[in-house]
Amino acid sequence: MEHIQPGSAQLPSATAARQPRTGFNLMRTLKARPELLLIPGLFVLLVLIWEAIIHYFEVPIYIMPAPSNIALALVNVSFLDNALYTLGEAMSGFLLAAVCGLVIGGLIAQFPLAEKTLYPYLIAIQTTPKVAVAPLFIMWFGFGMTSKVIIAATISFFPILVNVISGLRSTDPARLELMRSLRASRWQIFTMVRLPGALPMIFAGLNIAIIFSILGAIVGEFLGSRKGLGNAIMQMNVNLDTAGVFATLFVLSAIGVCLHLLMSFLQRKALFWADSSRLPTV
């Protein structure tokens, strides 16, 4: 009879105990966040319905392409160069708008005289339709990237400015009184109290502006450009390549979603001390 030491057969090995229960963890994640399953599921359902309607009614491809035609256009057409060109225009305009919005918004929120002097001009600039003045930028700065950067910056500037001013002015008055009682300077109050408290609103403005920058770049490319996704859409319209237009729109949507997720990630990292459920969302 084989001799077995007490407890040697009953106790599981440490390696087996440490093995992750992948299936259980996945089910628990999906139960806690059902949107992870619902979002792609809804997308697949809409694509299937779209495909079925196109084939059932035999809609011509130049009027409305099926998702399968759009997928073929995505595979057969290279969008990388145009996408990178448009993204470069949009990001340059966004950074320019962010710097100007933060500086001017900080001055307006800190100094009432600056608000009384600058705000009427800013309102006049904002109420002017950007599409109406975009041809002027094309005439002044040419068909290159510079004109598109300025158009993108102009469109994305005001959301940043408004949120900077609102955020800096929403500081708790009790905290300001406490800092003043401690004889803190204006700069110390700004960096220690006003700016940290305004960051949620500032990031909300940045999240809106980064999407607007894509819109500005596309508008500029519509008016005159040699490269970019906007130029590609114009050429495909001339050639009645509707599937290519939809494929380009899909690429633009993917860029917008990625930029939104990137900004949300940066917001969570910068505002690690804040309750994520109470942060402004776009």
Secondary structure, 3 states (H helix, E strand, C coil): CCCCCCCCCCCCCHHHHHCCCHHHHHHHHHHHCCHHHHHHHHHHHHHHHHHHHHHHHCCCCCCCCCHHHHHHHHHHCCCHHHHHHHHHHHHHHHHHHHHHHHHHHHHHHHCHHHHHHHHHHHHHHHHCCHHHHHHHHHHHHCCCHHHHHHHHHHHHHHHHHHHHHHHHHCCCHHHHHHHHHCCCCHHHHHHHHHHHHHHHHHHHHHHHHHHHHHHHHHHHHHHCCCCCHHHHHHHHHHCCCHHHHHHHHHHHHHHHHHHHHHHHHHHHHHCCCCCHHHCCCC
